[in-house]
Amino acid sequence: MTGDGTQLLDRRTASVDEDRALDLAAARTVEHLRERGLEARVVANRLNRRKIDIIAVPEWADPKKAEIGRLLNAVMARLAAVDMADLSEVIDVAAGAAHAAGLADPRITSDVKHVEIGLTDKSDSARWAAGWLVQRGITGELILVGGDEFGPIGGATGSDSFMMVDALSRAPVVSVGVEPSGVPEGVVQLGGGPDPFRQAPRCAAHSSS
């Protein structure tokens, strides 16, 4: 952030072939899921990734973060109805489709409602940010990592856990999410959503003292 607003510092730009592969991977994922009885649809063509909705029904059109427990129950029931064990099976389908489409190192993540196929994930962003901070003498416990999906959920790895890279191993980590399955070791769970996030530096420092 600057006085003039947010400033772009770096960006991974997909090639034409990579964009085509992402489109094909998303389309094939939807096709393969439908073959197994699960209706899904591509809902977003995002930068370097494609987002697929696996519970595209009006009730869950725009779920709030606080509803993730109910959302998880709804998604798991939807998967069970087509004999899919959990979100890991959906991720496997997406990974297979991505490899078949020509993506050598696809990054597959899920926020429960969606599965995303990308060229990068939050680990790449975290490593870049760590390097940027090191150049400015900011390391270790001077850095705070915060998010809301560090723990596993529905058989999938929590998407924010990818930020816990080696380069940030000394940084305190806090979650303000619901975390239905708990958080990994080393993560302080504050809960409460965005409002308590301002308290995170104090709470994290207290927990590490």
N, C-alpha and C positions, 0 to 999 in steps of 0.2 A: 504494500500500500504506500502511496505517496500522497502529497497534498492535493494532487490532481486526480486521485482515485486509484483503482487497481491497475497495475502495470504488468504486462506479460513479460516474463523473464526467459522462458524456455518452452518449447513445444515439440512433441514427437509428431511428425507429419507422415501419414500413411502414403505409400505409393499407390498408383492407379491399380496395380495388380493386387496389393493388399486390400484396398477398398472393395474390389470385386470379390476377393476371397471371403471377406467378412460378410458381404451380401449373400453369397452362396452358402456360407456356413449357417447363417441365420435362417435362410429359407429351408435348408435341409433339416435343421433342427426342428423347425415347426412341422415339416413333413413327417419326420421320424416319430415325433411325439404323437401326431395325429394317427399314425399307423398303430400306435399302442393304445389309442383311445383317449389321449389327453389333448383337448383343444388348447391351442396356444397361438399367439400371433406376435409378429414383430411390431413393436410400438415406438421404437426410436432408432434413428440413424445418428448415433452420437459420434463425437470425435474419436476415431481409432477404435470404435466398439459398436456392437449392435445389441439392443435390449429387447428381450422376448418376454412377454407377459404370459405366465402360466396359470393365471386365475383371472382371466379377462371377463369378469362379470360385474354388473352394476354395483352390487354391494361392496365390492372391493376395488372400485375404480380409483380411489385416492385415499388409501389407508393412512392413518396417522401413526407416527412412531410408537406412541403409547399403546397402540392396538396390536403390536406385533405378536403377542401371545395368542390372541384370537385369530389373527391372520395365519399364523403357523398351524393352528388346529384346522382351519378351513383348507389350507393347502395340503396338509397331510391326509385329510379325509378325501380330498380330490385325487391324490396320488394313489391312495389305497383302493379307490374304486376302480382303478385300471391296473391293479396289481403291481404298482411301483412302490418300493419300500420307503424311500425318502428322497430328499433333494439331491443326494449324491447320485442317484440314478439319472436324474434329469441332467446333471452336470456331465455325467459320462456320455450321455447322448450328444450333448452339445460339443464335448471335446472330440468325439469321434467324427462328427460332422465337420468340425473345424479342420482337423487333420486331413480329412478327405478332400476338403476344399483347397488345400495347399498351404495352410498356415502351419509353419514349422513349430512355433512356440505359442500356441493360443493361451490366453489367460481367461479362465472361466470362473466367474463369481456369481453369487446370488444374494439378494436381499429378501428372500423368501417369496415375494410376489413375482420377481423377475429372475431370469438367468441372463447373464451378459457374456458375450464373447468379445474379447478385446485383444489388442496387440500388447497392452501393458496393464498393470494393475497398481494398487496403492503402494506396493513395495518399491516400484520404480520411482514413484513420486517421493517416497520417504527417503530413499537413498540420495536422490538429487537434492532434496531439501537439506539433508544432513551435510552433504558436501558443501553446499552454499553457506551454511551456518559455520562450518569449520573454517572456511576462508575468512570469516569475520571474527574468529576467536570464540565462537559460541558452541560449547560442547557439553557433554555429560548432563548433570542435573540442572544446567541453565536452560535446558530444553524441556518442554512439556508436550507429551503426545496425548491427544484427546480424541474421543470418538464415541460410538454407541453400539458397535457390533463387533466386539472382540471375541466373545465366546462362540462356540459352535452352535448351530441352530438347524434343526431338521436334517441332520446328517451332512450339512455343508459347513465349511470353514467360515467363521465370521469374517466379513469383508474387511473390517478395520484391523483385524489381527495381522494383515499383510504389512501394516505400517511398523510392526515390531521387528525391524531389521537390525542386524548386528551393529551397524553404525550408530544406532540410537539405543544400544543396550543399557546405557547408564541413565537414560532419561526416564523420569517417572511417567507412568501411563495411567490415565483415568478414563472410565466409561461413565457416561451419563444416560446410557440406554437401559432398557428393561432387562436385557440379557437373560432370557428364559432358562438357559442351561448353565448359567454362571459365567465367570470370566476366568481366563487362564491365570496361572501363577504370575505374580508380579503386577497385575492390573488392579488398581483401586476402583471399586464400583461405587460411584456416587448415586447413580440413578437420577430420576427427576426430570430428565429431558434438558432442554437448552438453558433454563434459568440457573440451575446450580453450576453451570460451566464456569461462571465467573469465580466461583469458590474453589475451583479445581487446583490452582497453584498452591493455595494454603493447605488444602486437605492432603495433597500429594506430598508436600514437604513434611507435614506432621506425621504421615504414615511411614516416611523413610527415616525419621529421626529416632 
